[in-house]
Amino acid sequence: MRGPRRDDRVRINERIRVREVRVIDETGAQLGIMAPAQAVALARSKGLDLVEVAATAVPPVCRITDYGKYQYNEQKKQRQARKHQKTIEVKEVKFRPKVDLHDYDFKKRNISRFLHEGDKVKAVVFFRGREIAHPEIGRRILERLINELNEIAVAENIPRMEGNTMHTILSGRPGLKKVEKPSKPEREPRPEFVENIEDEPEMTDEELRVAAKAAADETAAATAASGAAPAAEPAE
């Protein structure tokens, strides 16, 4: 069964079936509380309608007005509200464990742009095959990203694993200056730097060892700088 039409959600004239209503006339003056039939007769004598504008009030509030004009004004208000409503999107930016410096910097700039446009960003490191045994590599990439974007971004969660990916959510810091989204998308990076996750082979054992060692060294350096005891180096 079809639900009521949008127009039927606003009760007018004889469809207002309560014991009494508070009435406002077409000039905005308060006419007081009266029976709906009396208010409808008053509206009809002026060639207007009785429109229920606050159904939850006690008693309900009704206005004497032109119902067609009332509908037009309400629809205009709704269009204006939708026009100024800001929709926050969550952009996903993917990294690979062996992401090169150019690709990393390009994606970091994109993340910065998304944040300045008012969106959130889901930064994801995608693992293939044996790479999943070294989550510290992905954590190093995401923690580096968080640190380098610290002035404009807040990490909503620490990097965490979900299946064969590790991710974190970044949102703009309060007070971050927003910019309008461009009408046309920016140019894509040069083809040699476009990442194809499906076709790219997984890291070799040697690449995994080097990346894991780099992650361990970076963690040890950060730990030493904070004055804490260094963590044990992961087994190869």
C-alpha positions in Angstrom: 0.0 0.0 0.0 1.4 3.4 -0.9 2.2 5.9 1.9 0.7 9.3 2.0 1.9 11.9 -0.4 4.3 14.6 0.9 1.5 17.2 0.7 -0.8 15.1 2.9 1.7 15.3 5.8 0.5 18.8 6.4 -3.1 19.0 7.6 -5.3 21.8 6.4 -8.9 22.9 6.9 -11.3 20.1 7.7 -8.4 17.5 8.0 -7.4 19.2 11.3 -9.3 17.0 13.7 -8.4 18.1 17.2 -10.5 19.7 19.9 -8.9 23.1 19.8 -6.0 25.0 18.0 -4.0 28.1 18.6 -4.5 30.4 15.6 -2.2 32.9 13.9 -3.6 35.1 11.2 -2.1 36.1 7.8 -0.3 39.1 9.4 1.3 37.1 12.2 -1.1 38.3 14.9 -2.1 35.8 17.6 -5.9 35.2 17.5 -5.9 32.9 20.5 -7.3 29.4 21.0 -10.5 28.3 19.2 -12.2 25.3 17.8 -10.9 24.2 14.3 -14.3 24.7 12.7 -14.4 28.3 13.9 -10.8 28.9 12.6 -11.6 27.3 9.3 -14.7 29.5 8.9 -12.5 32.6 9.7 -9.9 31.5 7.1 -12.5 30.9 4.4 -14.1 34.3 5.0 -10.7 35.7 4.0 -10.4 33.4 1.0 -7.5 31.6 2.7 -6.8 28.2 4.3 -6.1 27.0 7.9 -2.8 25.3 7.8 -1.4 23.3 10.8 2.2 24.5 11.2 3.1 22.9 14.6 1.3 19.7 15.1 3.2 18.6 18.2 2.4 21.8 20.1 -0.3 21.8 22.8 -2.7 22.8 21.4 -1.5 22.5 17.8 -0.6 25.8 16.1 -2.4 26.7 12.9 -1.9 29.7 10.5 -4.4 31.4 8.3 -2.6 31.6 4.9 -2.7 30.7 1.2 -1.8 27.0 1.2 -0.3 27.0 -2.3 2.0 29.9 -1.2 2.8 28.1 2.0 3.8 25.0 0.1 6.0 27.0 -2.3 7.8 28.7 0.6 8.4 25.4 2.4 9.8 23.8 -0.7 12.1 26.8 -1.2 13.4 26.5 2.3 14.1 22.8 1.8 16.0 23.5 -1.4 18.1 26.2 0.2 18.9 23.9 3.2 20.0 21.1 0.8 22.1 23.6 -1.2 24.1 24.7 1.8 24.3 21.2 3.4 27.9 19.9 3.5 28.2 16.2 2.7 31.4 14.7 4.2 32.8 11.9 2.0 35.4 9.3 3.1 38.0 9.1 0.4 40.1 5.9 0.2 43.8 6.2 -0.7 45.7 2.9 -1.1 49.4 2.3 -0.5 51.5 -0.8 -1.2 54.2 -1.9 1.3 56.9 -1.1 -1.2 55.5 2.3 -2.3 58.1 4.5 -3.9 58.8 8.1 -2.7 57.2 9.8 -5.7 54.0 7.8 -5.4 53.9 8.3 -1.6 54.3 12.1 -1.9 51.7 12.2 -4.7 49.2 10.4 -2.5 50.0 12.5 0.6 49.3 15.6 -1.4 46.0 14.2 -2.5 45.1 13.3 1.1 46.0 16.9 2.1 43.7 18.2 -0.6 40.8 16.0 0.4 41.2 17.2 4.0 41.2 20.8 3.0 38.0 20.1 1.0 36.3 19.0 4.1 36.3 15.2 3.5 37.8 12.4 5.6 40.4 10.0 4.3 40.8 6.2 4.8 44.5 5.5 4.2 45.0 1.8 3.4 48.0 -0.4 3.0 47.3 -3.4 0.9 49.3 -6.6 1.5 49.8 -9.5 -0.9 50.9 -13.1 -0.1 53.9 -13.3 2.3 53.7 -9.5 2.9 51.0 -10.1 5.5 53.6 -11.6 7.8 55.2 -8.1 8.2 52.4 -5.8 9.3 55.1 -3.5 10.8 55.9 -2.3 7.2 52.3 -1.1 6.7 52.3 0.4 10.2 55.5 2.4 9.5 53.9 3.8 6.3 50.7 4.9 8.1 52.5 6.3 11.2 54.8 8.3 8.9 51.8 9.6 7.1 50.1 10.6 10.4 53.3 12.4 11.6 53.8 14.3 8.4 50.2 15.4 8.2 50.0 16.2 11.9 49.5 19.9 11.4 46.3 19.5 9.4 45.0 16.0 10.3 43.9 13.9 13.2 44.0 10.1 13.2 40.6 8.8 14.4 42.1 5.4 15.2 45.6 3.8 15.4 46.6 1.8 12.3 44.9 -1.6 12.5 44.6 -4.8 10.5 41.5 -6.0 8.7 42.1 -9.0 6.6 44.9 -8.3 4.2 44.8 -4.6 4.7 45.9 -2.1 7.4 44.2 1.3 7.6 43.6 4.5 9.6 41.0 7.2 9.2 42.2 10.8 9.0 40.0 13.9 9.5 40.8 17.6 9.3 41.9 19.3 12.5 39.3 21.7 14.0 39.8 25.2 12.4 41.4 23.8 9.3 40.9 26.3 6.4 38.5 24.7 3.9 38.7 25.2 0.2 36.0 24.7 -2.5 36.1 21.4 -4.4 37.3 21.9 -8.0 34.7 21.5 -10.7 37.0 19.2 -12.6 39.2 16.5 -11.2 42.9 17.1 -11.0 45.2 15.4 -13.6 46.1 11.9 -12.9 49.8 11.1 -12.2 52.0 10.1 -15.1 51.3 6.5 -16.2 54.6 5.1 -14.9 53.5 6.1 -11.4 49.9 4.8 -11.5 49.7 1.9 -9.1 47.9 -1.2 -10.2 47.4 -3.3 -7.1 46.0 -6.3 -8.9 49.0 -6.6 -11.4 51.8 -5.6 -9.1 53.7 -8.7 -7.8 54.2 -9.2 -4.1 57.5 -8.3 -2.5 60.3 -10.8 -2.7 61.9 -12.3 0.5 64.8 -9.9 0.1 62.5 -6.9 -0.2 60.5 -8.0 2.8 63.7 -8.4 4.9 64.9 -4.9 3.9 61.6 -3.3 4.5 61.1 -5.1 7.8 64.6 -4.0 8.9 63.8 -0.4 7.9 60.6 -0.5 9.9 62.4 -2.0 13.0 65.2 0.6 12.7 62.7 3.4 12.5 60.7 2.1 15.5 64.0 1.7 17.5 65.0 5.3 16.7 61.6 6.6 17.7 61.8 4.6 20.9 65.3 5.8 21.7 64.2 9.4 21.1 61.4 9.0 23.6 63.8 7.5 26.2 62.0 4.1 26.4 63.6 0.7 26.1 64.0 -0.4 22.4 61.7 -3.1 21.1 63.1 -6.4 20.0 63.9 -6.7 16.3 61.4 -8.9 14.4 62.6 -12.3 13.3 63.3 -12.6 9.6 
